[in-house]
Amino acid sequence: MNDEVEVVCPSCSPKIEVPHDVLKSGQNIIVQCQECGNVHPTTIERPKNADVKVIISRGEESFSCMHRMTSEDVIRVEDEIIIDDEENDEVYPIIVTAIDTDIKRVNAAIAPDINTIWGRAIDEVIVRISVHQGRKTQAIEKRVPGGYEFTIGTDDKADQTDFRITKIKKRDGAFLSSKGSTVEAKDIKRVFADEAKRQGWGEGRTAWSMRGRRRDW
Protein backbone atom coordinates (compact mmCIF):
# COMPACT_ATOMS: atom_id res chain seq x y z
CA MET A 1 0.00 0.00 0.00
CA ASN A 2 1.34 3.45 -0.86
CA ASP A 3 1.57 6.22 1.72
CA GLU A 4 -0.50 8.40 -0.62
CA VAL A 5 -3.48 7.49 -2.81
CA GLU A 6 -6.06 9.27 -4.92
CA VAL A 7 -9.69 8.57 -3.95
CA VAL A 8 -12.92 10.57 -3.71
CA CYS A 9 -13.53 12.59 -0.56
CA PRO A 10 -17.14 12.50 0.77
CA SER A 11 -16.67 15.96 2.25
CA CYS A 12 -15.08 18.10 -0.47
CA SER A 13 -14.80 15.98 -3.63
CA PRO A 14 -17.42 13.19 -3.88
CA LYS A 15 -17.04 12.70 -7.66
CA ILE A 16 -13.40 13.49 -8.46
CA GLU A 17 -10.46 11.65 -6.90
CA VAL A 18 -8.05 13.83 -4.89
CA PRO A 19 -4.81 13.03 -3.00
CA HIS A 20 -5.18 11.40 0.41
CA ASP A 21 -2.67 10.25 3.03
CA VAL A 22 -3.07 6.64 4.15
CA LEU A 23 -3.50 6.54 7.93
CA LYS A 24 -4.30 2.85 8.18
CA SER A 25 -3.75 0.18 5.56
CA GLY A 26 -4.98 -3.39 5.42
CA GLN A 27 -8.55 -4.62 5.13
CA ASN A 28 -10.20 -1.50 6.57
CA ILE A 29 -8.37 1.43 4.99
CA ILE A 30 -8.50 4.85 6.66
CA VAL A 31 -7.33 7.93 4.75
CA GLN A 32 -7.13 11.69 5.31
CA CYS A 33 -7.94 14.14 2.54
CA GLN A 34 -5.08 16.49 1.68
CA GLU A 35 -7.57 19.11 0.47
CA CYS A 36 -9.87 19.47 3.48
CA GLY A 37 -8.36 17.24 6.18
CA ASN A 38 -11.41 14.96 6.42
CA VAL A 39 -10.63 11.48 7.77
CA HIS A 40 -12.75 8.66 6.34
CA PRO A 41 -12.68 4.98 5.36
CA THR A 42 -12.29 4.04 1.73
CA THR A 43 -11.78 1.10 -0.59
CA ILE A 44 -9.04 0.82 -3.17
CA GLU A 45 -9.53 -1.39 -6.19
CA ARG A 46 -6.48 -3.45 -6.93
CA PRO A 47 -5.65 -4.05 -10.61
CA LYS A 48 -6.59 -7.53 -11.82
CA ASN A 49 -4.15 -9.69 -13.74
CA ALA A 50 -4.68 -10.50 -17.42
CA ASP A 51 -2.70 -13.11 -19.38
CA VAL A 52 -2.19 -11.93 -22.97
CA LYS A 53 -0.92 -13.98 -25.92
CA VAL A 54 2.23 -12.62 -27.53
CA ILE A 55 3.66 -13.71 -30.90
CA ILE A 56 7.33 -12.81 -31.22
CA SER A 57 9.30 -12.80 -34.46
CA ARG A 58 13.06 -13.25 -34.47
CA GLY A 59 14.62 -13.25 -37.92
CA GLU A 60 12.68 -15.71 -40.08
CA GLU A 61 11.19 -17.56 -37.11
CA SER A 62 8.32 -16.76 -34.76
CA PHE A 63 7.00 -18.25 -31.53
CA SER A 64 4.20 -17.56 -29.07
CA CYS A 65 4.06 -17.20 -25.29
CA MET A 66 1.83 -15.75 -22.58
CA HIS A 67 2.58 -12.46 -20.84
CA ARG A 68 0.96 -11.40 -17.54
CA MET A 69 -0.26 -7.80 -17.38
CA THR A 70 -2.59 -5.85 -15.12
CA SER A 71 -6.01 -4.58 -16.11
CA GLU A 72 -4.65 -1.02 -16.07
CA ASP A 73 -1.72 -1.61 -18.44
CA VAL A 74 -1.89 0.18 -21.79
CA ILE A 75 0.10 -1.11 -24.80
CA ARG A 76 0.82 0.90 -27.94
CA VAL A 77 2.37 0.00 -31.30
CA GLU A 78 6.10 0.89 -31.30
CA ASP A 79 6.33 0.46 -27.51
CA GLU A 80 9.44 -1.32 -26.30
CA ILE A 81 8.38 -3.78 -23.60
CA ILE A 82 9.80 -6.76 -21.73
CA ILE A 83 7.86 -9.99 -22.20
CA ASP A 84 8.16 -12.25 -19.16
CA ASP A 85 7.34 -15.81 -20.21
CA GLU A 86 6.84 -17.35 -16.77
CA GLU A 87 5.96 -20.81 -18.15
CA ASN A 88 9.35 -21.19 -19.87
CA ASP A 89 11.24 -18.89 -17.49
CA GLU A 90 12.39 -16.65 -20.36
CA VAL A 91 12.48 -12.89 -20.83
CA TYR A 92 12.27 -11.21 -24.25
CA PRO A 93 12.66 -7.49 -24.98
CA ILE A 94 10.47 -6.63 -27.99
CA ILE A 95 9.10 -3.78 -30.06
CA VAL A 96 5.32 -4.01 -30.42
CA THR A 97 4.45 -4.20 -34.14
CA ALA A 98 0.69 -4.85 -33.98
CA ILE A 99 -2.16 -5.26 -31.47
CA ASP A 100 -5.25 -7.40 -32.13
CA THR A 101 -8.50 -7.15 -30.19
CA ASP A 102 -11.52 -9.42 -30.64
CA ILE A 103 -12.98 -6.84 -33.04
CA LYS A 104 -10.07 -5.35 -35.03
CA ARG A 105 -6.40 -4.43 -35.14
CA VAL A 106 -5.66 -1.23 -33.21
CA ASN A 107 -2.73 1.06 -32.42
CA ALA A 108 -3.31 1.01 -28.66
CA ALA A 109 -5.40 -0.89 -26.11
CA ILE A 110 -5.67 -1.76 -22.42
CA ALA A 111 -4.73 -5.30 -21.44
CA PRO A 112 -8.27 -6.72 -20.93
CA ASP A 113 -9.20 -5.73 -24.51
CA ILE A 114 -6.14 -7.29 -26.13
CA ASN A 115 -6.41 -10.62 -27.90
CA THR A 116 -2.84 -10.83 -29.25
CA ILE A 117 0.29 -8.69 -29.15
CA TRP A 118 2.65 -9.02 -32.10
CA GLY A 119 6.26 -8.08 -31.52
CA ARG A 120 9.78 -8.18 -32.93
CA ALA A 121 12.55 -9.42 -30.65
CA ILE A 122 15.30 -6.85 -30.14
CA ASP A 123 17.64 -8.72 -27.78
CA GLU A 124 19.41 -10.02 -30.88
CA VAL A 125 18.66 -9.01 -34.46
CA ILE A 126 19.90 -9.82 -37.95
CA VAL A 127 20.88 -6.76 -39.98
CA ARG A 128 20.92 -7.14 -43.76
CA ILE A 129 23.78 -5.37 -45.51
CA SER A 130 24.23 -4.62 -49.24
CA VAL A 131 27.94 -4.23 -50.01
CA HIS A 132 28.87 -2.66 -53.37
CA GLN A 133 31.92 -4.28 -54.94
CA GLY A 134 32.55 -2.43 -58.20
CA ARG A 135 29.69 -3.41 -60.50
CA LYS A 136 28.50 -6.18 -58.18
CA THR A 137 26.56 -6.08 -54.93
CA GLN A 138 27.04 -8.68 -52.22
CA ALA A 139 24.23 -9.40 -49.77
CA ILE A 140 25.47 -10.32 -46.30
CA GLU A 141 24.03 -10.43 -42.78
CA LYS A 142 25.33 -9.50 -39.34
CA ARG A 143 23.81 -10.86 -36.14
CA VAL A 144 24.16 -8.33 -33.33
CA PRO A 145 22.43 -7.18 -30.11
CA GLY A 146 19.50 -4.83 -30.70
CA GLY A 147 21.43 -1.91 -29.24
CA TYR A 148 24.45 -2.36 -31.53
CA GLU A 149 25.13 0.91 -33.36
CA PHE A 150 25.86 1.35 -37.07
CA THR A 151 27.37 4.72 -38.02
CA ILE A 152 27.55 6.12 -41.54
CA GLY A 153 31.14 6.68 -42.63
CA THR A 154 32.65 4.05 -40.34
CA ASP A 155 34.07 0.60 -41.13
CA ASP A 156 32.55 -2.69 -39.99
CA LYS A 157 32.86 -6.35 -40.84
CA ALA A 158 30.54 -9.33 -41.46
CA ASP A 159 31.04 -12.72 -43.13
CA GLN A 160 34.77 -11.98 -43.56
CA THR A 161 33.86 -8.88 -45.59
CA ASP A 162 35.16 -5.45 -44.59
CA PHE A 163 32.87 -2.61 -45.55
CA ARG A 164 32.32 1.12 -45.04
CA ILE A 165 28.75 2.21 -44.30
CA THR A 166 27.34 4.77 -46.77
CA LYS A 167 23.57 4.73 -46.15
CA ILE A 168 21.06 3.27 -43.71
CA LYS A 169 17.38 2.56 -44.32
CA LYS A 170 15.35 2.58 -41.11
CA ARG A 171 12.31 0.43 -40.42
CA ASP A 172 10.09 3.51 -40.52
CA GLY A 173 11.13 4.06 -44.16
CA ALA A 174 13.56 6.94 -43.56
CA PHE A 175 16.88 6.99 -45.44
CA LEU A 176 20.00 8.37 -43.75
CA SER A 177 23.15 9.28 -45.66
CA SER A 178 24.84 11.97 -43.54
CA LYS A 179 28.27 10.98 -42.26
CA GLY A 180 28.20 10.38 -38.53
CA SER A 181 24.50 9.47 -38.38
CA THR A 182 24.04 6.53 -36.01
CA VAL A 183 21.18 4.01 -35.84
CA GLU A 184 20.68 1.10 -33.47
CA ALA A 185 20.41 -2.32 -35.10
CA LYS A 186 16.84 -2.88 -33.85
CA ASP A 187 15.67 0.12 -35.91
CA ILE A 188 17.45 -0.80 -39.18
CA LYS A 189 15.81 -2.23 -42.29
CA ARG A 190 18.99 -2.38 -44.39
CA VAL A 191 22.55 -1.06 -44.39
CA PHE A 192 24.24 0.02 -47.64
CA ALA A 193 28.02 -0.01 -47.85
CA ASP A 194 31.09 0.00 -50.08
CA GLU A 195 33.66 -2.73 -49.84
CA ALA A 196 36.64 -1.61 -47.77
CA LYS A 197 39.73 -3.17 -49.29
CA ARG A 198 42.52 -4.10 -46.96
CA GLN A 199 45.87 -2.43 -47.56
CA GLY A 200 48.54 -4.65 -49.00
CA TRP A 201 52.06 -5.01 -47.64
CA GLY A 202 53.91 -1.74 -47.88
CA GLU A 203 50.79 0.43 -48.33
CA GLY A 204 49.96 3.20 -45.87
CA ARG A 205 53.36 3.20 -44.24
CA THR A 206 53.74 5.34 -41.13
CA ALA A 207 56.68 6.44 -39.05
CA TRP A 208 55.81 3.63 -36.64
CA SER A 209 55.67 0.97 -39.36
CA MET A 210 59.06 2.10 -40.71
CA ARG A 211 60.71 2.21 -37.30
CA GLY A 212 63.66 -0.12 -37.10
CA ARG A 213 63.96 -0.51 -40.91
CA ARG A 214 67.29 0.13 -42.58
CA ARG A 215 67.49 3.46 -44.29
CA ASP A 216 68.91 3.45 -47.82
CA TRP A 217 70.12 7.06 -47.87
Sequence and secondary structure as in RCSB ss.txt:
>XXXX:A:sequence
MNDEVEVVCPSCSPKIEVPHDVLKSGQNIIVQCQECGNVHPTTIERPKNADVKVIISRGEESFSCMHRMTSEDVI
RVEDEIIIDDEENDEVYPIIVTAIDTDIKRVNAAIAPDINTIWGRAIDEVIVRISVHQGRKTQAIEKRVPGGYEF
TIGTDDKADQTDFRITKIKKRDGAFLSSKGSTVEAKDIKRVFADEAKRQGWGEGRTAWSMRGRRRDW
>XXXX:A:secstr
  SEEEEEETTTEEEEEEEEEEEE SSSEEEEETTT  EEEE      EEEEEEEEEETTEEEEEEEEEETT EE
ETT EEEEEETTTTEEEEEEEEEEEESS EESEEEGGGEEEEEEEE SEEEEEEEEEETTEEEEEEEEEETT EE
ETT EEEETTEEEEEEEEEETTS EE STT EEEGGGEEEEEEEE     TTTT  HHHHTT     
